[in-house]
Amino acid sequence: MNYNRMILFLFLLLGSTPAEAAHMPGRALHDTLPRLLGAGIISTGGYETHACFTPSGDTVYFLQCRPDLAACAICVSYKKKEVWSPPVVVPFSGKYLDVDPFVTKDGTTMYFVSDRPVHKKDTLNSSWDIWKTELKNGRWQDPVHLEAPVNSEANEYYPSLADNGTLVFGSSRKSGKGGADIYRTELVNGRYSNVENMGDSINTTDNEYEAFIAPDESYLIFMATYPNGLGNADFYVSYKAGKDWTKARKLGAPVNSPATEWAPKVTRDGRYFYFGSTRSDPAPVPDQPQDLRGFRDRICQPGNGLGDIYYIDFKVLEKNK
């Protein structure tokens, strides 16, 4: 195998999607180490994070952000013949700070968080709120702002829905135990009317932000910062035990790392766990000194510590149960 073919093979191996991985000779179906999603197309060496798939698995929505997270847009890529298409910004995003997309089980509704103004006369909203948009005739409609008590005067984060319509989200509202807590609200007669804190098994005096609720509400995987600070962001898991939840437990390596981990998602078929991470790979050393263009190309690669999207076999998480 010549050098160019070897590089191409490694690129395909490390940047492949789960569907591609299943067809690669000599590769175990159940990966035990996180792998990049769409290296060079989706994970590029910019700041990509917060992946969200449609139920069919052939469409992924994700965030493209500035490294300081002062600007984020929701992008979309489509998988055709096992190859991801060049991403584009979805029509309703690209102006305001839009984050945390979640697509419902039928693929026709997207929930997300934004600082866009609630009223047309305003320039920006004073806090981050949860919005939703419906897919009709192949196009996402104008986003709709969720009413109280879901949204509040504080920030809301990371909506996630169970199959029965129960909505789980993060919020920094004053009724919490810490800086931000995780809340849930049940869908009753088509409305959310009662928001409840998920309790001491999950929430603490520090920050709990982003939670993925299992479709059947059997488990909750969430991002928390213990102690406070985004650099300490890691994943924790809690399991439903009757009407209560087990004491949250921190997941181990290789999912958590010394870097920031966030945006937990499990694919609809329960096979893969997707997440964002600022972990970095060792910087390669070239054979010869590089000019500025070559140096920039080398440092602007996935795994450079800015933010990338990873996936791992969900069985790895189950082994830590």
C-alpha positions in Angstrom: 0.0 0.0 0.0 1.6 3.3 -1.0 1.6 6.4 1.3 -1.4 8.2 -0.3 -3.5 5.1 -0.2 -2.6 4.5 3.4 -3.7 8.0 4.3 -6.9 7.6 2.4 -7.6 4.3 4.2 -7.0 5.9 7.6 -9.2 8.8 6.8 -12.0 6.5 5.8 -11.5 4.3 8.9 -11.4 7.1 11.4 -14.0 9.4 9.8 -16.5 6.8 8.8 -20.1 6.6 9.9 -21.5 3.6 11.8 -23.1 2.3 8.6 -19.8 2.6 6.8 -18.0 0.9 9.7 -20.2 -2.2 9.5 -19.1 -2.9 6.0 -15.3 -2.4 6.6 -13.4 -5.7 6.4 -11.5 -6.6 9.5 -13.2 -4.0 11.7 -15.2 -5.0 14.8 -18.8 -3.8 14.7 -18.8 -2.9 18.4 -16.2 -0.1 18.6 -14.7 0.3 22.0 -13.1 3.7 21.4 -14.8 7.0 20.3 -14.5 7.7 16.5 -15.0 11.0 14.7 -18.3 11.6 12.8 -17.6 12.4 9.1 -13.9 13.5 9.5 -13.2 16.3 7.0 -16.9 16.9 6.2 -18.8 17.2 9.5 -15.9 17.2 12.0 -13.4 19.5 10.3 -11.1 21.1 12.8 -13.5 24.1 13.2 -15.9 23.9 16.1 -18.6 21.3 15.5 -20.7 19.8 18.2 -24.3 18.7 19.3 -25.2 16.2 16.7 -28.8 15.1 16.3 -30.1 12.5 13.9 -33.4 11.9 12.2 -35.0 8.5 13.0 -33.8 7.1 9.7 -30.2 7.9 10.6 -29.4 9.4 7.1 -29.8 13.1 8.2 -27.7 14.8 10.9 -28.2 18.2 12.3 -25.3 19.7 14.3 -23.8 23.0 15.4 -21.1 25.0 13.8 -19.8 27.5 16.3 -17.1 30.1 17.0 -14.6 28.7 19.5 -15.9 31.1 22.2 -19.5 30.0 21.4 -20.5 33.6 20.8 -22.1 32.5 17.5 -23.6 29.1 16.6 -25.7 27.9 13.7 -27.7 24.7 13.1 -26.3 22.9 10.1 -27.5 19.8 8.2 -25.8 17.0 6.2 -27.4 14.1 4.3 -25.9 10.6 3.9 -26.1 9.3 0.4 -24.4 6.1 -0.6 -22.8 6.0 2.8 -21.1 9.4 2.3 -22.1 12.6 4.1 -22.9 15.6 2.0 -21.2 19.0 2.5 -23.2 20.7 5.3 -25.4 23.7 4.9 -27.1 26.0 7.4 -30.8 25.2 7.9 -33.0 28.0 6.5 -34.3 29.2 9.9 -30.8 29.5 11.4 -27.6 31.5 10.7 -28.7 34.8 12.2 -29.2 34.3 15.9 -27.4 32.0 18.3 -29.2 28.7 17.7 -28.1 25.6 19.6 -29.2 22.2 21.0 -31.3 20.7 18.2 -33.5 17.6 19.0 -35.6 15.8 16.4 -38.7 13.9 17.6 -39.4 10.2 16.9 -41.4 10.9 13.8 -38.8 13.3 12.3 -41.3 16.1 11.8 -40.6 18.4 14.8 -37.3 19.9 15.9 -36.8 21.5 19.3 -33.9 23.8 19.8 -32.6 26.7 22.0 -32.1 30.3 20.8 -31.6 33.9 21.8 -33.8 35.1 19.0 -36.4 37.7 20.0 -39.8 36.5 21.1 -41.4 39.7 19.9 -40.6 41.3 16.5 -39.9 44.7 18.1 -37.0 43.2 20.1 -33.5 42.8 18.9 -32.5 39.8 21.0 -34.1 37.8 23.8 -32.6 38.5 27.2 -32.2 34.8 27.8 -32.0 31.5 26.0 -35.3 29.9 25.4 -36.7 26.7 23.8 -38.3 26.9 20.4 -39.8 24.3 18.0 -40.3 24.1 14.2 -42.4 21.7 12.1 -41.3 20.0 8.9 -44.0 20.5 6.2 -43.6 19.8 2.5 -39.9 19.2 3.0 -39.2 22.6 4.7 -38.9 23.7 8.3 -41.5 26.3 9.2 -41.0 29.5 11.2 -39.9 28.6 14.7 -42.5 28.9 17.5 -41.6 30.0 21.1 -42.7 27.6 23.8 -44.9 29.1 26.5 -44.3 29.2 30.2 -43.8 27.2 32.4 -41.2 25.6 30.0 -39.5 28.9 29.2 -38.8 31.3 32.0 -36.9 34.5 32.6 -33.7 32.5 33.1 -31.8 30.4 30.5 -33.2 27.1 29.2 -31.0 24.4 27.7 -31.0 21.2 25.6 -34.5 19.9 25.1 -35.0 16.1 24.9 -38.2 14.2 24.5 -39.3 10.8 25.5 -41.7 8.9 23.2 -44.7 9.8 25.5 -44.0 13.5 25.0 -42.3 14.1 28.3 -39.9 17.0 27.9 -36.6 17.1 29.8 -34.4 20.2 29.7 -31.9 22.3 31.6 -32.7 25.6 33.2 -31.0 28.2 35.5 -34.3 29.3 36.9 -34.3 30.5 40.5 -36.1 27.4 41.9 -33.1 25.2 41.2 -30.6 23.7 43.6 -27.6 25.2 41.9 -26.6 27.3 39.0 -28.5 25.1 36.6 -30.7 22.0 37.1 -32.4 19.5 35.0 -36.2 19.6 34.8 -39.0 17.5 33.3 -42.6 18.2 32.3 -45.3 15.8 31.1 -47.4 16.4 28.0 -51.1 16.5 29.2 -53.9 17.2 26.7 -51.3 18.6 24.3 -49.8 21.1 26.7 -46.9 21.3 29.2 -48.3 22.8 32.4 -46.3 21.5 35.3 -42.4 21.7 35.4 -40.7 19.7 38.1 -37.1 19.6 39.3 -35.7 16.1 38.8 -34.4 15.9 42.3 -31.4 15.2 44.4 -30.4 12.0 42.6 -29.5 14.1 39.6 -29.3 17.8 40.6 -26.7 19.3 42.9 -25.5 22.8 44.0 -23.2 22.8 41.0 -24.4 22.8 37.4 -26.4 20.2 35.4 -27.1 21.4 31.9 -27.7 18.9 29.1 -29.7 15.7 29.5 -30.7 13.0 27.0 -33.8 11.1 28.1 -34.3 7.5 26.9 -37.3 7.0 24.6 -38.9 4.9 27.3 -37.6 7.1 30.2 -35.5 4.2 31.5 -32.3 6.2 31.8 -31.0 9.7 31.7 -27.5 10.7 30.5 -26.5 14.2 31.3 -23.7 16.7 31.2 -22.7 18.3 34.5 -19.8 20.5 35.7 -18.4 19.3 39.0 -17.0 21.6 40.2 -18.5 24.5 38.3 -16.8 25.4 35.0 -17.2 24.2 31.4 -13.7 22.7 31.5 -15.0 20.2 34.1 -18.0 19.1 31.9 -18.5 15.3 32.0 -21.2 12.8 31.5 -23.3 11.2 34.3 -26.0 8.5 34.1 -29.1 7.8 36.2 -31.6 5.0 35.9 -35.3 5.0 36.5 -36.2 2.9 39.6 -40.0 2.9 40.0 -41.0 6.5 40.5 -37.5 7.5 41.5 -34.1 7.8 39.9 -30.8 6.2 41.0 -28.0 8.4 42.3 -26.2 9.7 39.2 -22.9 8.1 38.5 -20.1 9.5 36.4 -19.2 7.6 33.3 -15.6 6.5 32.8 -13.2 6.5 30.0 -13.2 6.4 27.0 -16.4 8.5 26.9 -15.3 11.1 29.5 -11.8 12.6 29.2 -9.9 15.5 30.7 -11.5 17.8 28.1 -15.1 19.0 27.8 -17.8 16.5 27.0 -21.3 17.5 26.3 -24.4 17.0 24.0 -25.2 13.3 24.7 -27.4 11.5 22.2 -28.3 7.9 21.6 -29.4 6.8 18.1 -33.0 5.7 17.7 -32.0 2.0 17.3 -30.0 2.2 20.6 -26.8 1.1 19.0 -24.6 4.3 19.2 -23.9 7.1 21.6 -23.0 10.4 20.0 -21.4 13.3 21.9 -19.3 16.5 21.5 -15.8 16.8 22.9 -12.9 19.2 22.9 -10.4 16.3 23.4 -7.3 16.5 21.2 -5.1 14.1 19.4 -1.3 14.3 19.4 -0.1 16.8 16.9 1.7 15.1 14.0 5.3 16.1 13.3 6.1 16.6 9.6 9.3 15.4 8.0 10.2 18.9 6.9 9.5 22.4 8.1 6.2 23.8 6.7 5.3 27.1 5.2 2.3 29.0 6.6 -0.3 27.3 4.4 1.0 23.8 5.2 1.2 24.6 8.9 -2.4 26.0 8.9 -3.6 22.9 7.2 -1.9 20.7 9.8 -3.4 22.5 12.8 -6.9 23.0 11.3 -7.7 19.3 11.4 -10.2 17.2 13.5 -8.9 16.4 16.9 -7.2 19.8 17.3 -9.0 20.5 20.6 -11.6 22.9 19.4 -14.7 20.7 19.2 -15.6 17.6 17.3 -18.4 15.1 17.2 -17.7 11.5 18.2 -19.6 8.2 18.4 -19.1 5.0 20.3 -20.9 1.7 20.5 -23.6 2.0 23.2 -22.6 -1.4 24.6 -19.5 0.3 26.0 -21.8 2.5 28.2 -23.9 -0.5 29.2 -20.9 -2.4 30.5 -20.4 0.4 33.0 -24.0 0.1 34.3 
